Amino acid sequence: MGLIKEPKDVDFTVKSEPWTEEELADFRKLMKEIKSKKNKLRLSLTKSKRKKDLV
Amino acid sequence: MKRKKPKGLDFIVDKLTNSIENTSTGEVFDTEIVKFTIKDIAQIKKSGWVFDWTKELNDKSKKVYKLTTTNNPTIIQGLLSIEDKQDHIFMHLIESAKFNKGKNKIYFGVPGNLVAFACKISVDKGYEGFVAFDAKTDLIKHYEHSLGATHFRGLRMFIQTNAAIKLISQYFKS
C-alpha cells in the first residue's frame, strides 16, 4: 500500500485545544459504544462460523 | 484521580521504520521516529517552527517524537506531541518542518507518518487504535478522506480502530 500524500497546497498541521471534561466524557461513551458494537459483530461472526463448521 | 493501569502490552517504542516520498523525484526514503528530548533542541531553529516545541518538551504529561530519514537523522522532517489519556492517545501538536510545508514541500507523507505512529502507540497500549485530536475547519473533510478520521463535534475528531489499522499498515512495514 502507498503513502498518504497530502495535496501540495494543503499542510496537515494539528494544534489541539484541551477537550472539556464533558467532551471527554461524551467521547469515552462513544468509544465504549463503538468497541461494544465491534465486539458484538466479532461474536456473531464467530457464532456463524461455528455453525458452519458443525454443518 | 487514580490512573487506570493500561490494558494489554505496554512497552517503550523507541524506533520504527517507515518512509516518506520526495515530491519531485518520487524517490522513497526510509524514516525513523524517535523520542525528541531537550538534548535534541539544538536540532531545531525556533524560526523554522510555528509551535513552541520547548514548551511541549517541558510538559511532563506529553511525549514528543521526531521524524527523520534514516540516512540523515540530524534533519528533522516533522514533530509530534502526544499524551497518553489511559484509554486513547491525544495528539496535541503535529508540525512538518518549514521545507515540508506549502507548494514547494520536499517530502510527502510526513504528517500521515506521524499520525500512523500515534495510532501504533494506541494499539500497542491496548487502546484499540483510538486517537483524538482537533482539526482546522477547512481540514475536517480532508482528514476524513485521507486518514479515515471521524468527525466528533466542532473541531474535534478521532481515529477509530479500522482507520488506525489501515494507517499503520500503510506506513509501518512490520
gemmi code that builds the backbone of each chain (N, CA, C; Angstrom):
import gemmi

chains = {
    "A": [
        ("MET", (0.833, -1.207, 0.000), (0.000, 0.000, 0.000), (0.863, 1.251, 0.000)),
        ("GLY", (0.443, 2.301, -0.697), (1.243, 3.522, -0.780), (1.047, 4.455, 0.396)),
        ("LEU", (1.822, 5.520, 0.375), (1.732, 6.503, 1.445), (0.540, 7.410, 1.208)),
        ("ILE", (0.100, 8.050, 2.276), (-0.957, 9.043, 2.136), (-0.277, 10.348, 1.748)),
        ("LYS", (-0.591, 10.823, 0.532), (0.056, 12.054, 0.083), (-0.895, 13.220, 0.298)),
        ("GLU", (-0.525, 14.126, 1.182), (-1.334, 15.318, 1.355), (-1.166, 16.168, 0.092)),
        ("PRO", (-2.228, 16.841, -0.404), (-2.058, 17.678, -1.588), (-0.970, 18.722, -1.338)),
        ("LYS", (-0.278, 19.121, -2.406), (0.846, 20.055, -2.240), (0.437, 21.373, -1.587)),
        ("ASP", (-0.804, 21.803, -1.855), (-1.215, 23.096, -1.300), (-1.894, 22.955, 0.068)),
        ("VAL", (-1.929, 21.739, 0.604), (-2.542, 21.525, 1.912), (-1.466, 21.125, 2.915)),
        ("ASP", (-1.410, 21.848, 4.005), (-0.465, 21.491, 5.061), (-1.231, 20.909, 6.235)),
        ("PHE", (-0.912, 19.681, 6.497), (-1.597, 18.974, 7.553), (-0.892, 19.309, 8.873)),
        ("THR", (-1.537, 20.191, 9.638), (-0.988, 20.601, 10.929), (-2.046, 20.359, 11.989)),
        ("VAL", (-1.643, 19.893, 13.129), (-2.611, 19.703, 14.225), (-2.203, 20.594, 15.389)),
        ("LYS", (-3.169, 21.333, 15.889), (-2.954, 22.112, 17.115), (-4.236, 21.962, 17.926)),
        ("SER", (-4.217, 21.028, 18.843), (-5.443, 20.732, 19.596), (-5.563, 21.602, 20.834)),
        ("GLU", (-6.771, 21.999, 21.108), (-7.074, 22.681, 22.372), (-7.508, 21.600, 23.347)),
        ("PRO", (-7.295, 21.792, 24.641), (-7.727, 20.754, 25.585), (-9.237, 20.525, 25.502)),
        ("TRP", (-9.627, 19.265, 25.535), (-11.053, 18.935, 25.491), (-11.637, 19.148, 26.887)),
        ("THR", (-12.877, 19.588, 26.957), (-13.523, 19.802, 28.265), (-13.848, 18.437, 28.890)),
        ("GLU", (-14.112, 18.444, 30.175), (-14.473, 17.198, 30.867), (-15.714, 16.578, 30.226)),
        ("GLU", (-16.651, 17.453, 29.858), (-17.904, 16.978, 29.233), (-17.612, 16.324, 27.879)),
        ("GLU", (-16.761, 16.972, 27.093), (-16.414, 16.420, 25.780), (-15.708, 15.071, 25.929)),
        ("LEU", (-14.800, 15.022, 26.908), (-14.073, 13.770, 27.143), (-15.021, 12.653, 27.571)),
        ("ALA", (-15.969, 13.001, 28.455), (-16.943, 12.008, 28.934), (-17.788, 11.490, 27.769)),
        ("ASP", (-18.239, 12.421, 26.910), (-19.048, 12.031, 25.743), (-18.230, 11.167, 24.781)),
        ("PHE", (-16.967, 11.540, 24.608), (-16.095, 10.783, 23.705), (-15.868, 9.370, 24.243)),
        ("ARG", (-15.674, 9.279, 25.560), (-15.433, 7.952, 26.163), (-16.687, 7.075, 26.020)),
        ("LYS", (-17.851, 7.711, 26.149), (-19.117, 6.980, 25.987), (-19.212, 6.451, 24.547)),
        ("LEU", (-18.877, 7.304, 23.599), (-18.929, 6.915, 22.187), (-17.916, 5.799, 21.889)),
        ("MET", (-16.716, 5.917, 22.460), (-15.695, 4.877, 22.256), (-16.227, 3.530, 22.747)),
        ("LYS", (-16.865, 3.571, 23.929), (-17.418, 2.356, 24.533), (-18.445, 1.718, 23.591)),
        ("GLU", (-19.326, 2.578, 23.038), (-20.368, 2.089, 22.121), (-19.738, 1.447, 20.881)),
        ("ILE", (-18.735, 2.126, 20.319), (-18.075, 1.614, 19.105), (-17.407, 0.272, 19.397)),
        ("LYS", (-16.705, 0.207, 20.540), (-16.000, -1.032, 20.896), (-16.990, -2.166, 21.138)),
        ("SER", (-18.107, -1.841, 21.807), (-19.097, -2.881, 22.105), (-19.749, -3.397, 20.822)),
        ("LYS", (-20.050, -2.484, 19.866), (-20.614, -2.890, 18.566), (-19.652, -3.819, 17.843)),
        ("LYS", (-18.381, -3.439, 17.891), (-17.336, -4.219, 17.210), (-17.238, -5.624, 17.821)),
        ("ASN", (-17.309, -5.670, 19.154), (-17.215, -6.964, 19.838), (-18.425, -7.846, 19.537)),
        ("LYS", (-19.635, -7.200, 19.474), (-20.854, -7.957, 19.147), (-20.743, -8.556, 17.757)),
        ("LEU", (-20.245, -7.748, 16.814), (-20.096, -8.198, 15.433), (-19.118, -9.372, 15.376)),
        ("ARG", (-18.011, -9.237, 16.120), (-16.994, -10.288, 16.155), (-17.600, -11.583, 16.701)),
        ("LEU", (-18.423, -11.418, 17.772), (-19.057, -12.566, 18.418), (-20.020, -13.259, 17.467)),
        ("SER", (-20.844, -12.441, 16.746), (-21.820, -13.052, 15.844), (-21.119, -13.747, 14.674)),
        ("LEU", (-19.995, -13.166, 14.227), (-19.239, -13.809, 13.135), (-18.653, -15.139, 13.602)),
        ("THR", (-18.173, -15.164, 14.849), (-17.608, -16.397, 15.404), (-18.695, -17.460, 15.518)),
        ("LYS", (-19.895, -17.023, 15.991), (-21.013, -17.971, 16.144), (-21.403, -18.567, 14.809)),
        ("SER", (-21.531, -17.680, 13.782), (-21.959, -18.192, 12.476), (-20.887, -19.101, 11.867)),
        ("LYS", (-19.633, -18.826, 12.174), (-18.548, -19.670, 11.657), (-18.631, -21.059, 12.325)),
        ("ARG", (-18.910, -21.001, 13.648), (-19.009, -22.251, 14.405), (-20.162, -23.117, 13.858)),
        ("LYS", (-21.321, -22.431, 13.549), (-22.488, -23.134, 12.992), (-22.106, -23.808, 11.688)),
        ("LYS", (-21.407, -23.043, 10.829), (-20.979, -23.556, 9.525), (-20.097, -24.777, 9.697)),
        ("ASP", (-19.175, -24.692, 10.671), (-18.252, -25.781, 10.917), (-18.968, -27.054, 11.354)),
        ("LEU", (-20.089, -26.862, 12.091), (-20.855, -28.009, 12.588), (-21.634, -28.702, 11.480)),
        ("VAL", (-22.053, -27.884, 10.460), (-22.858, -28.437, 9.370), (-22.018, -29.359, 8.501)),
    ],
    "B": [
        ("MET", (-7.055, 11.935, 40.685), (-7.778, 10.786, 40.135), (-6.810, 9.606, 39.983)),
        ("LYS", (-7.267, 8.449, 40.398), (-6.407, 7.275, 40.279), (-6.308, 6.869, 38.809)),
        ("ARG", (-5.086, 6.694, 38.343), (-4.898, 6.347, 36.933), (-5.069, 4.844, 36.728)),
        ("LYS", (-5.818, 4.501, 35.682), (-6.021, 3.087, 35.381), (-4.757, 2.505, 34.776)),
        ("LYS", (-4.493, 1.265, 35.096), (-3.343, 0.586, 34.510), (-3.652, 0.320, 33.037)),
        ("PRO", (-2.735, 0.665, 32.115), (-3.025, 0.417, 30.708), (-3.279, -1.059, 30.415)),
        ("LYS", (-4.285, -1.292, 29.527), (-4.598, -2.679, 29.168), (-3.579, -3.160, 28.136)),
        ("GLY", (-3.436, -4.458, 28.038), (-2.592, -5.048, 27.008), (-1.118, -4.814, 27.243)),
        ("LEU", (-0.362, -5.028, 26.184), (1.087, -4.879, 26.290), (1.459, -3.418, 26.478)),
        ("ASP", (2.467, -3.167, 27.260), (2.925, -1.805, 27.468), (4.447, -1.809, 27.387)),
        ("PHE", (4.962, -1.427, 26.221), (6.417, -1.386, 26.082), (6.827, -0.085, 25.418)),
        ("ILE", (8.083, 0.238, 25.583), (8.564, 1.511, 25.049), (8.874, 1.376, 23.565)),
        ("VAL", (8.221, 2.227, 22.776), (8.509, 2.249, 21.339), (9.635, 3.257, 21.140)),
        ("ASP", (10.808, 2.780, 20.811), (11.910, 3.744, 20.661), (12.287, 3.993, 19.209)),
        ("LYS", (11.959, 3.072, 18.337), (12.296, 3.297, 16.933), (11.389, 2.465, 16.018)),
        ("LEU", (10.893, 3.065, 14.986), (10.105, 2.330, 13.994), (10.563, 2.774, 12.613)),
        ("THR", (10.541, 1.860, 11.680), (10.979, 2.213, 10.325), (9.781, 2.386, 9.409)),
        ("ASN", (9.783, 3.452, 8.667), (8.714, 3.724, 7.709), (9.298, 4.595, 6.597)),
        ("SER", (8.464, 5.361, 5.876), (9.061, 6.102, 4.763), (8.295, 7.363, 4.379)),
        ("ILE", (8.996, 8.242, 3.647), (8.402, 9.445, 3.071), (8.865, 9.547, 1.611)),
        ("GLU", (8.132, 10.347, 0.823), (8.423, 10.372, -0.620), (8.808, 11.765, -1.100)),
        ("ASN", (9.883, 11.841, -1.869), (10.315, 13.116, -2.424), (9.269, 13.605, -3.438)),
        ("THR", (8.796, 14.831, -3.286), (7.689, 15.321, -4.121), (8.078, 15.486, -5.584)),
        ("SER", (9.338, 15.749, -5.862), (9.700, 15.937, -7.272), (10.253, 14.686, -7.942)),
        ("THR", (10.984, 13.873, -7.216), (11.580, 12.689, -7.862), (10.761, 11.411, -7.640)),
        ("GLY", (9.912, 11.435, -6.623), (9.130, 10.236, -6.301), (9.942, 9.204, -5.521)),
        ("GLU", (11.184, 9.541, -5.243), (12.060, 8.625, -4.502), (11.551, 8.472, -3.065)),
        ("VAL", (11.584, 7.232, -2.596), (11.082, 6.962, -1.246), (12.258, 6.781, -0.293)),
        ("PHE", (12.183, 7.428, 0.843), (13.256, 7.347, 1.839), (12.745, 6.711, 3.119)),
        ("ASP", (13.545, 5.788, 3.636), (13.192, 5.181, 4.924), (13.335, 6.218, 6.024)),
        ("THR", (12.424, 6.152, 6.970), (12.447, 7.128, 8.064), (12.419, 6.439, 9.420)),
        ("GLU", (12.723, 7.219, 10.410), (12.661, 6.731, 11.793), (11.888, 7.739, 12.621)),
        ("ILE", (11.177, 7.225, 13.599), (10.530, 8.116, 14.565), (11.105, 7.769, 15.927)),
        ("VAL", (11.742, 8.736, 16.531), (12.332, 8.519, 17.855), (11.937, 9.655, 18.786)),
        ("LYS", (12.106, 9.425, 20.063), (11.766, 10.452, 21.053), (12.616, 11.698, 20.834)),
        ("PHE", (11.979, 12.840, 20.942), (12.664, 14.124, 20.835), (12.793, 14.656, 22.253)),
        ("THR", (14.023, 14.855, 22.686), (14.228, 15.285, 24.069), (14.864, 16.674, 24.106)),
        ("ILE", (14.973, 17.193, 25.302), (15.530, 18.529, 25.482), (16.982, 18.598, 24.972)),
        ("LYS", (17.650, 17.435, 24.984), (19.044, 17.385, 24.488), (19.100, 17.629, 22.976)),
        ("ASP", (17.977, 17.329, 22.285), (17.940, 17.470, 20.814), (17.506, 18.865, 20.364)),
        ("ILE", (17.210, 19.730, 21.328), (16.592, 21.017, 20.981), (17.434, 21.835, 19.988)),
        ("ALA", (18.749, 21.636, 20.039), (19.628, 22.374, 19.116), (19.400, 21.964, 17.660)),
        ("GLN", (18.739, 20.820, 17.462), (18.475, 20.347, 16.092), (17.404, 21.190, 15.394)),
        ("ILE", (16.649, 21.977, 16.187), (15.626, 22.813, 15.538), (15.881, 24.295, 15.831)),
        ("LYS", (15.673, 25.107, 14.787), (15.791, 26.551, 14.966), (14.386, 27.069, 15.226)),
        ("LYS", (14.246, 27.909, 16.237), (12.918, 28.420, 16.593), (12.210, 29.061, 15.407)),
        ("SER", (12.983, 29.739, 14.557), (12.376, 30.455, 13.425), (11.769, 29.498, 12.396)),
        ("GLY", (12.204, 28.256, 12.418), (11.724, 27.296, 11.431), (10.448, 26.583, 11.827)),
        ("TRP", (9.974, 26.841, 13.019), (8.806, 26.130, 13.533), (7.773, 27.110, 14.079)),
        ("VAL", (6.517, 26.830, 13.822), (5.447, 27.723, 14.273), (5.141, 27.483, 15.755)),
        ("PHE", (5.126, 26.225, 16.155), (4.751, 25.907, 17.534), (5.960, 25.944, 18.468)),
        ("ASP", (5.661, 26.152, 19.743), (6.713, 26.238, 20.750), (7.033, 24.825, 21.256)),
        ("TRP", (8.032, 24.195, 20.649), (8.350, 22.803, 20.978), (9.100, 22.669, 22.295)),
        ("THR", (9.746, 23.736, 22.738), (10.414, 23.692, 24.046), (9.356, 23.548, 25.133)),
        ("LYS", (8.255, 24.264, 24.947), (7.137, 24.192, 25.903), (6.588, 22.767, 25.964)),
        ("GLU", (6.485, 22.144, 24.802), (5.983, 20.761, 24.752), (6.918, 19.813, 25.499)),
        ("LEU", (8.231, 20.032, 25.297), (9.228, 19.165, 25.945), (9.215, 19.328, 27.460)),
        ("ASN", (8.885, 20.518, 27.910), (8.877, 20.771, 29.357), (7.587, 20.310, 30.040)),
        ("ASP", (6.599, 19.932, 29.251), (5.339, 19.448, 29.811), (5.452, 17.934, 30.038)),
        ("LYS", (5.505, 17.555, 31.308), (5.750, 16.147, 31.645), (4.610, 15.206, 31.239)),
        ("SER", (3.420, 15.767, 30.994), (2.298, 14.899, 30.615), (2.373, 14.507, 29.133)),
        ("LYS", (3.261, 15.171, 28.396), (3.335, 14.930, 26.945), (4.635, 14.242, 26.555)),
        ("LYS", (4.574, 13.555, 25.416), (5.787, 12.975, 24.851), (5.946, 13.531, 23.442)),
        ("VAL", (7.172, 13.899, 23.105), (7.425, 14.487, 21.795), (8.295, 13.530, 20.982)),
        ("TYR", (7.937, 13.355, 19.705), (8.688, 12.475, 18.811), (9.110, 13.247, 17.563)),
        ("LYS", (10.263, 12.856, 17.019), (10.754, 13.491, 15.786), (10.829, 12.461, 14.673)),
        ("LEU", (10.546, 12.918, 13.475), (10.651, 12.056, 12.309), (11.841, 12.519, 11.472)),
        ("THR", (12.747, 11.594, 11.184), (13.911, 11.912, 10.351), (14.059, 10.817, 9.292)),
        ("THR", (14.855, 11.089, 8.272), (15.159, 10.000, 7.349), (16.273, 9.178, 8.005)),
        ("THR", (16.323, 7.905, 7.678), (17.330, 7.029, 8.279), (18.738, 7.505, 7.916)),
        ("ASN", (18.883, 7.978, 6.668), (20.207, 8.427, 6.200), (20.676, 9.711, 6.862)),
        ("ASN", (19.735, 10.545, 7.277), (20.120, 11.838, 7.830), (19.345, 12.135, 9.117)),
        ("PRO", (19.751, 11.503, 10.207), (18.977, 11.630, 11.448), (19.077, 12.984, 12.143)),
        ("THR", (19.915, 13.884, 11.602), (20.032, 15.195, 12.263), (19.034, 16.213, 11.699)),
        ("ILE", (18.464, 15.912, 10.525), (17.482, 16.843, 9.946), (16.075, 16.370, 10.277)),
        ("ILE", (15.378, 17.169, 11.052), (14.031, 16.778, 11.493), (13.003, 17.159, 10.429)),
        ("GLN", (12.241, 16.160, 10.010), (11.217, 16.360, 8.971), (9.868, 16.772, 9.565)),
        ("GLY", (9.615, 16.345, 10.798), (8.345, 16.680, 11.427), (8.367, 16.316, 12.895)),
        ("LEU", (7.483, 16.950, 13.657), (7.419, 16.698, 15.105), (5.992, 16.387, 15.532)),
        ("LEU", (5.889, 15.583, 16.568), (4.583, 15.158, 17.087), (4.591, 15.242, 18.611)),
        ("SER", (3.525, 15.809, 19.179), (3.391, 15.837, 20.637), (2.103, 15.103, 21.011)),
        ("ILE", (2.232, 14.091, 21.868), (1.060, 13.299, 22.240), (0.958, 13.136, 23.751)),
        ("GLU", (-0.235, 12.759, 24.183), (-0.458, 12.494, 25.604), (-1.222, 11.182, 25.749)),
        ("ASP", (-0.799, 10.383, 26.706), (-1.487, 9.120, 26.990), (-2.661, 9.415, 27.916)),
        ("LYS", (-3.872, 9.262, 27.390), (-5.078, 9.543, 28.177), (-5.628, 8.277, 28.842)),
        ("GLN", (-4.837, 7.246, 28.868), (-5.144, 5.972, 29.531), (-6.173, 5.093, 28.810)),
        ("ASP", (-6.996, 5.684, 27.938), (-7.863, 4.838, 27.113), (-7.797, 5.253, 25.640)),
        ("HIS", (-7.056, 6.308, 25.374), (-6.791, 6.740, 23.999), (-5.551, 7.638, 24.003)),
        ("ILE", (-5.045, 7.914, 22.811), (-3.904, 8.829, 22.669), (-4.449, 10.164, 22.169)),
        ("PHE", (-3.999, 11.234, 22.806), (-4.426, 12.564, 22.390), (-3.263, 13.257, 21.676)),
        ("MET", (-3.519, 13.678, 20.428), (-2.462, 14.372, 19.677), (-2.584, 15.867, 19.952)),
        ("HIS", (-1.590, 16.423, 20.609), (-1.614, 17.858, 20.894), (-1.157, 18.664, 19.678)),
        ("LEU", (0.006, 18.281, 19.158), (0.564, 19.036, 18.026), (1.191, 18.117, 16.990)),
        ("ILE", (1.022, 18.507, 15.735), (1.806, 17.905, 14.645), (2.269, 19.063, 13.788)),
        ("GLU", (3.535, 19.065, 13.481), (4.046, 20.110, 12.582), (5.137, 19.543, 11.683)),
        ("SER", (5.028, 19.853, 10.404), (6.086, 19.480, 9.467), (7.128, 20.585, 9.468)),
        ("ALA", (8.374, 20.214, 9.153), (9.435, 21.223, 9.047), (9.063, 22.224, 7.949)),
        ("LYS", (9.614, 23.427, 8.066), (9.303, 24.517, 7.130), (9.419, 24.074, 5.664)),
        ("PHE", (10.475, 23.281, 5.372), (10.697, 22.851, 3.978), (9.731, 21.750, 3.535)),
        ("ASN", (8.895, 21.280, 4.443), (7.870, 20.288, 4.077), (6.472, 20.893, 4.104)),
        ("LYS", (6.426, 22.223, 4.016), (5.133, 22.918, 4.002), (4.946, 23.648, 2.676)),
        ("GLY", (3.696, 23.856, 2.308), (3.382, 24.650, 1.115), (3.604, 23.915, -0.196)),
        ("LYS", (3.464, 24.689, -1.280), (3.536, 24.087, -2.623), (4.912, 23.514, -2.952)),
        ("ASN", (5.928, 24.026, -2.284), (7.292, 23.552, -2.597), (7.816, 22.540, -1.584)),
        ("LYS", (6.908, 21.886, -0.882), (7.362, 20.934, 0.133), (8.259, 19.869, -0.499)),
        ("ILE", (9.236, 19.439, 0.272), (10.194, 18.459, -0.268), (9.652, 17.031, -0.185)),
        ("TYR", (9.017, 16.718, 0.938), (8.520, 15.338, 1.116), (7.015, 15.266, 1.335)),
        ("PHE", (6.429, 14.263, 0.739), (5.048, 13.880, 1.028), (5.079, 12.889, 2.183)),
        ("GLY", (4.030, 12.864, 2.953), (3.840, 11.767, 3.906), (4.318, 12.015, 5.319)),
        ("VAL", (4.871, 13.204, 5.578), (5.383, 13.452, 6.944), (4.252, 13.427, 7.984)),
        ("PRO", (3.194, 14.230, 7.806), (2.145, 14.212, 8.842), (1.422, 12.870, 8.945)),
        ("GLY", (1.151, 12.259, 7.791), (0.465, 10.954, 7.802), (1.276, 9.922, 8.564)),
        ("ASN", (2.572, 10.001, 8.358), (3.509, 9.118, 9.030), (3.430, 9.289, 10.554)),
        ("LEU", (3.369, 10.535, 10.992), (3.315, 10.818, 12.434), (1.969, 10.406, 13.037)),
        ("VAL", (0.900, 10.580, 12.268), (-0.422, 10.144, 12.748), (-0.442, 8.620, 12.880)),
        ("ALA", (0.112, 7.950, 11.871), (0.172, 6.481, 11.917), (0.951, 6.017, 13.144)),
        ("PHE", (1.990, 6.755, 13.481), (2.800, 6.429, 14.661), (1.951, 6.563, 15.939)),
        ("ALA", (1.151, 7.633, 16.012), (0.269, 7.820, 17.179), (-0.720, 6.650, 17.273)),
        ("CYS", (-1.225, 6.213, 16.116), (-2.151, 5.067, 16.078), (-1.448, 3.803, 16.572)),
        ("LYS", (-0.201, 3.648, 16.156), (0.584, 2.469, 16.545), (0.752, 2.438, 18.073)),
        ("ILE", (1.041, 3.573, 18.651), (1.192, 3.633, 20.106), (-0.129, 3.261, 20.776)),
        ("SER", (-1.231, 3.786, 20.217), (-2.553, 3.496, 20.776), (-2.839, 1.986, 20.753)),
        ("VAL", (-2.508, 1.343, 19.634), (-2.715, -0.113, 19.523), (-1.812, -0.843, 20.521)),
        ("ASP", (-0.551, -0.453, 20.556), (0.421, -1.116, 21.446), (0.018, -0.998, 22.919)),
        ("LYS", (-0.619, 0.085, 23.265), (-1.011, 0.290, 24.655), (-2.359, -0.347, 24.987)),
        ("GLY", (-2.977, -0.956, 23.991), (-4.246, -1.632, 24.228), (-5.462, -0.722, 24.125)),
        ("TYR", (-5.300, 0.429, 23.445), (-6.418, 1.373, 23.300), (-7.154, 1.185, 21.968)),
        ("GLU", (-6.874, 0.079, 21.316), (-7.539, -0.304, 20.055), (-7.404, 0.750, 18.949)),
        ("GLY", (-6.346, 1.509, 18.990), (-6.066, 2.462, 17.914), (-6.735, 3.821, 18.053)),
        ("PHE", (-7.470, 4.036, 19.114), (-8.198, 5.313, 19.256), (-7.228, 6.473, 19.508)),
        ("VAL", (-7.358, 7.492, 18.653), (-6.525, 8.699, 18.741), (-7.443, 9.910, 18.561)),
        ("ALA", (-7.346, 10.875, 19.459), (-8.205, 12.067, 19.367), (-7.358, 13.294, 19.068)),
        ("PHE", (-7.962, 14.246, 18.371), (-7.258, 15.499, 18.040), (-8.251, 16.542, 17.547)),
        ("ASP", (-7.765, 17.774, 17.377), (-8.578, 18.847, 16.803), (-8.118, 19.114, 15.373)),
        ("ALA", (-9.056, 19.527, 14.531), (-8.705, 19.861, 13.148), (-9.189, 21.263, 12.835)),
        ("LYS", (-8.467, 21.926, 11.934), (-8.957, 23.219, 11.458), (-10.213, 22.948, 10.642)),
        ("THR", (-11.174, 23.889, 10.688), (-12.459, 23.682, 10.000), (-12.288, 23.217, 8.560)),
        ("ASP", (-11.400, 23.890, 7.822), (-11.268, 23.559, 6.396), (-10.519, 22.249, 6.143)),
        ("LEU", (-10.014, 21.642, 7.209), (-9.279, 20.386, 7.006), (-10.064, 19.151, 7.464)),
        ("ILE", (-11.230, 19.376, 8.051), (-12.008, 18.242, 8.581), (-12.295, 17.213, 7.484)),
        ("LYS", (-12.805, 17.692, 6.350), (-13.129, 16.773, 5.232), (-11.869, 16.058, 4.734)),
        ("HIS", (-10.804, 16.819, 4.669), (-9.532, 16.255, 4.194), (-9.078, 15.109, 5.113)),
        ("TYR", (-9.198, 15.322, 6.405), (-8.784, 14.279, 7.359), (-9.715, 13.065, 7.303)),
        ("GLU", (-10.990, 13.342, 7.043), (-11.933, 12.223, 6.912), (-11.529, 11.342, 5.740)),
        ("HIS", (-11.184, 11.998, 4.625), (-10.837, 11.230, 3.415), (-9.450, 10.607, 3.478)),
        ("SER", (-8.457, 11.408, 3.889), (-7.086, 10.891, 3.813), (-6.729, 9.969, 4.970)),
        ("LEU", (-7.233, 10.280, 6.163), (-6.849, 9.479, 7.336), (-7.949, 8.504, 7.768)),
        ("GLY", (-9.141, 8.696, 7.236), (-10.275, 7.880, 7.684), (-10.735, 8.318, 9.068)),
        ("ALA", (-10.420, 9.582, 9.429), (-10.792, 10.092, 10.755), (-12.306, 10.325, 10.831)),
        ("THR", (-12.843, 10.302, 12.049), (-14.266, 10.516, 12.271), (-14.460, 11.881, 12.910)),
        ("HIS", (-15.432, 12.644, 12.386), (-15.728, 13.950, 12.966), (-16.603, 13.744, 14.202)),
        ("PHE", (-16.140, 14.250, 15.326), (-16.886, 14.065, 16.574), (-17.852, 15.237, 16.776)),
        ("ARG", (-17.351, 16.422, 16.973), (-18.160, 17.637, 17.069), (-17.249, 18.864, 16.976)),
        ("GLY", (-17.783, 19.949, 16.468), (-16.963, 21.158, 16.337), (-15.677, 20.851, 15.581)),
        ("LEU", (-14.562, 21.131, 16.223), (-13.267, 20.846, 15.587), (-12.708, 19.505, 16.037)),
        ("ARG", (-13.451, 18.855, 16.908), (-12.958, 17.599, 17.498), (-13.090, 16.428, 16.535)),
        ("MET", (-12.032, 15.666, 16.427), (-12.035, 14.485, 15.559), (-11.356, 13.322, 16.267)),
        ("PHE", (-11.575, 12.125, 15.756), (-10.853, 10.985, 16.306), (-10.650, 9.913, 15.244)),
        ("ILE", (-9.697, 9.043, 15.507), (-9.426, 7.913, 14.616), (-9.819, 6.665, 15.382)),
        ("GLN", (-10.611, 5.812, 14.759), (-11.002, 4.572, 15.439), (-10.252, 3.376, 14.849)),
        ("THR", (-10.502, 2.220, 15.447), (-9.697, 1.026, 15.176), (-9.417, 0.746, 13.689)),
        ("ASN", (-10.474, 0.652, 12.875), (-10.264, 0.256, 11.467), (-9.340, 1.221, 10.734)),
        ("ALA", (-9.605, 2.518, 10.937), (-8.786, 3.533, 10.271), (-7.353, 3.480, 10.792)),
        ("ALA", (-7.208, 3.238, 12.088), (-5.863, 3.164, 12.691), (-5.073, 2.005, 12.098)),
        ("ILE", (-5.724, 0.858, 11.985), (-5.041, -0.329, 11.450), (-4.622, -0.088, 9.988)),
        ("LYS", (-5.514, 0.584, 9.245), (-5.208, 0.897, 7.843), (-3.972, 1.810, 7.765)),
        ("LEU", (-3.951, 2.834, 8.615), (-2.820, 3.766, 8.610), (-1.520, 3.064, 8.992)),
        ("ILE", (-1.600, 2.228, 10.017), (-0.397, 1.522, 10.478), (0.135, 0.623, 9.367)),
        ("SER", (-0.775, -0.080, 8.690), (-0.305, -0.994, 7.642), (0.233, -0.228, 6.433)),
        ("GLN", (-0.252, 1.004, 6.231), (0.257, 1.799, 5.111), (1.661, 2.317, 5.389)),
        ("TYR", (1.936, 2.585, 6.631), (3.207, 3.232, 6.964), (4.274, 2.334, 7.560)),
        ("PHE", (3.867, 1.336, 8.309), (4.860, 0.544, 9.008), (4.985, -0.846, 8.409)),
        ("LYS", (6.230, -1.167, 8.078), (6.466, -2.422, 7.377), (6.263, -3.634, 8.270)),
        ("SER", (6.506, -3.474, 9.566), (6.300, -4.609, 10.464), (5.699, -4.153, 11.770)),
    ],
}
model = gemmi.Model(1)
for chain_id, residues in chains.items():
    chain = gemmi.Chain(chain_id)
    for i, (resn, *xyz) in enumerate(residues, 1):
        res = gemmi.Residue()
        res.name, res.seqid = resn, gemmi.SeqId(i, " ")
        for name, pos in zip(("N", "CA", "C"), xyz):
            atom = gemmi.Atom()
            atom.name, atom.element = name, gemmi.Element(name[0])
            atom.pos, atom.b_iso = gemmi.Position(*pos), 0.0
            res.add_atom(atom)
        chain.add_residue(res)
    model.add_chain(chain)
structure = gemmi.Structure()
structure.add_model(model)
structure.setup_entities()
